[in-house]
Amino acid sequence: MYELAILGMLMHQPVHGFLIVKATSELVGPVARVSNARIYPLLTRLAADGLVEVQAETTSPNGLPMRIYRITDRGRERFHELMLDVTSHAREYRELFAIKVPSLPFLPREERVYIVNRYIDFCRKHINHFIAEVVRYRASVGSTPAMPGVVEATVEHLEHARKQWELELEWAVRLRAGAIGGGESTGEPGRPKELMSALDALADAVATSRGRLTGADKGEYLRAVTELKRQVAQAKPNRTVVVGILTALRDDLRTDPILMERLETVSQLAQQAVKRQAPSADGTGQC
């Protein structure tokens, strides 16, 4: 994490060691301070690996030596590699993504889309987990009547965690729409991008809904959207499955105008995605 933080700073401009320590400490917050003993050995290693180099040596006002570091071509390659790594350090990826955000402008648009969308998927995975856990704990109340207080306290904690991830998701969606200017879904080849983008928008609207949807509802609808994405990613989507999911969603979401607007967009694009497939045996019509 600190390696990427340093390389990201040096992508902007050469920086002397003291400012690198100070800026890195500010990134991790007021409690987990980063010491000189952690950053300077890392700078030494990065220099030994040819990722950074000393541009100049000066002296501070109190007479201490100061080194100004700059990134090398090898360092830029390593920076690019770390930015595109969206699978390592899963436990701290929330903090790692926050470090990546200021450096996104150094990447091509397609790679920015890819990184942000992987984080959106990361957020949704956490939201779905906490939704499922709330359902499981509420169901356990009947089987453990002697522990209702413990169960309710646990549910309250899980709901709080879910809401935190929903806020994180809202931020990531704004980042995609604003900072990278659009809604390509995956940055991966072979998928109908407009439809995948519409499905992403529907999933975001469901996950962040403040309306009548319960946690269990959200989990069910997000699983349905995930199945739709799996279907349309195939060369020949199963028309019957796609139509069935869209029909069920339309029946359940018809009282929510925002979700219905997203769903209608998905429905129109899904119809185009499956129109090349031969009609199913049951004569299913439009999506």
Secondary structure in CASP SS format (residue, H / E / C, confidence):
PFRMAT SS
TARGET T0000
AUTHOR 0000-0000-0000
METHOD secondary structure of the structure
MODEL  1
M C 1.00
Y H 1.00
E H 1.00
L H 1.00
A H 1.00
I H 1.00
L H 1.00
G H 1.00
M H 1.00
L H 1.00
M H 1.00
H H 1.00
Q C 1.00
P C 1.00
V E 1.00
H E 1.00
G H 1.00
F H 1.00
L H 1.00
I H 1.00
V H 1.00
K H 1.00
A H 1.00
T H 1.00
S H 1.00
E H 1.00
L H 1.00
V H 1.00
G C 1.00
P C 1.00
V C 1.00
A C 1.00
R C 1.00
V C 1.00
S C 1.00
N H 1.00
A H 1.00
R H 1.00
I H 1.00
Y H 1.00
P H 1.00
L H 1.00
L H 1.00
T H 1.00
R H 1.00
L H 1.00
A H 1.00
A H 1.00
D C 1.00
G C 1.00
L C 1.00
V E 1.00
E E 1.00
V E 1.00
Q E 1.00
A E 1.00
E E 1.00
T E 1.00
T E 1.00
S C 1.00
P C 1.00
N C 1.00
G C 1.00
L C 1.00
P E 1.00
M E 1.00
R E 1.00
I E 1.00
Y E 1.00
R E 1.00
I E 1.00
T C 1.00
D H 1.00
R H 1.00
G H 1.00
R H 1.00
E H 1.00
R H 1.00
F H 1.00
H H 1.00
E H 1.00
L H 1.00
M H 1.00
L H 1.00
D C 1.00
V C 1.00
T C 1.00
S C 1.00
H C 1.00
A H 1.00
R H 1.00
E H 1.00
Y H 1.00
R H 1.00
E H 1.00
L H 1.00
F H 1.00
A H 1.00
I H 1.00
K H 1.00
V H 1.00
P H 1.00
S H 1.00
L H 1.00
P H 1.00
F H 1.00
L C 1.00
P C 1.00
R H 1.00
E H 1.00
E H 1.00
R H 1.00
V H 1.00
Y H 1.00
I H 1.00
V H 1.00
N H 1.00
R H 1.00
Y H 1.00
I H 1.00
D H 1.00
F H 1.00
C H 1.00
R H 1.00
K H 1.00
H H 1.00
I H 1.00
N H 1.00
H H 1.00
F H 1.00
I H 1.00
A H 1.00
E H 1.00
V H 1.00
V H 1.00
R H 1.00
Y H 1.00
R H 1.00
A H 1.00
S C 1.00
V C 1.00
G C 1.00
S C 1.00
T C 1.00
P C 1.00
A C 1.00
M C 1.00
P H 1.00
G H 1.00
V H 1.00
V H 1.00
E H 1.00
A H 1.00
T H 1.00
V H 1.00
E H 1.00
H H 1.00
L H 1.00
E H 1.00
H H 1.00
A H 1.00
R H 1.00
K H 1.00
Q H 1.00
W H 1.00
E H 1.00
L H 1.00
E H 1.00
L H 1.00
E H 1.00
W H 1.00
A H 1.00
V H 1.00
R H 1.00
L H 1.00
R H 1.00
A H 1.00
G H 1.00
A C 1.00
I C 1.00
G C 1.00
G C 1.00
G C 1.00
E C 1.00
S C 1.00
T C 1.00
G C 1.00
E C 1.00
P C 1.00
G C 1.00
R C 1.00
P C 1.00
K H 1.00
E H 1.00
L H 1.00
M H 1.00
S H 1.00
A H 1.00
L H 1.00
D H 1.00
A H 1.00
L H 1.00
A H 1.00
D H 1.00
A H 1.00
V H 1.00
A H 1.00
T C 1.00
S C 1.00
R C 1.00
G C 1.00
R C 1.00
L C 1.00
T C 1.00
G H 1.00
A H 1.00
D H 1.00
K H 1.00
G H 1.00
E H 1.00
Y H 1.00
L H 1.00
R H 1.00
A H 1.00
V H 1.00
T H 1.00
E H 1.00
L H 1.00
K H 1.00
R H 1.00
Q H 1.00
V H 1.00
A C 1.00
Q C 1.00
A C 1.00
K C 1.00
P C 1.00
N C 1.00
R H 1.00
T H 1.00
V H 1.00
V H 1.00
V H 1.00
G H 1.00
I H 1.00
L H 1.00
T H 1.00
A H 1.00
L H 1.00
R H 1.00
D H 1.00
D H 1.00
L H 1.00
R C 1.00
T C 1.00
D C 1.00
P H 1.00
I H 1.00
L H 1.00
M H 1.00
E H 1.00
R H 1.00
L H 1.00
E H 1.00
T H 1.00
V H 1.00
S H 1.00
Q H 1.00
L H 1.00
A H 1.00
Q H 1.00
Q H 1.00
A H 1.00
V H 1.00
K C 1.00
R C 1.00
Q C 1.00
A C 1.00
P C 1.00
S C 1.00
A C 1.00
D C 1.00
G C 1.00
T C 1.00
G C 1.00
Q C 1.00
C C 1.00
END
